[in-house]
């Protein structure tokens, strides 16, 4: 069964770095990827743009293709956007379909700080978006958990609904949402750092203009 992948973040704003790695992961997994903007991110400051503004930007960014899709469910929940709650919901909806939680290498290294992090494997596989040739250092408890779950072939993810870990070699672009917000606040035009659709309507980037 083809898996469903989940890629979360604040997307404040959505930029080409997000889209590039999500698209590559979709191709490697032969899966659709749901981009899930967080309402109240537990590990970082609140987004500058409102939920409605970020949804509008995501819709503009994702127009014209069907492999990357928007899932705004976390914006409809009150309180912190804990990934474990989202995965529970998706598992109830998707039955035995394989789910793959996509995490950047830095986010994965910090996984022991997440709410009920070991339970994530009970609901999904984890795909670590890694830079080719770069080995990350992991806390001992994470390295131990990962060692027993690691697989090298994406076909192994289709055989079971959850519980495995795979590294997906993608092409990470060093694009910073913080820097983009700074450029927009200064009246600059970060045209090739953002998807073209965000420039079609001037109102989309208004949350960051001064």
Secondary structure as UniProt FT lines:
FT   STRAND          4..9
FT   TURN            12..13
FT   HELIX           16..29
FT   STRAND          32..37
FT   TURN            42..43
FT   HELIX           51..62
FT   TURN            63..64
FT   STRAND          68..70
FT   HELIX           73..76
FT   HELIX           83..94
FT   TURN            95..96
FT   STRAND          99..104
FT   HELIX           105..109
FT   HELIX           111..113
FT   TURN            115..116
FT   HELIX           117..122
FT   STRAND          125..131
FT   TURN            132..133
FT   HELIX           140..147
FT   TURN            148..149
FT   HELIX           155..159
FT   STRAND          165..170
FT   HELIX           177..185
FT   TURN            186..187
FT   HELIX           191..193
FT   HELIX           196..199
FT   HELIX           202..208
//
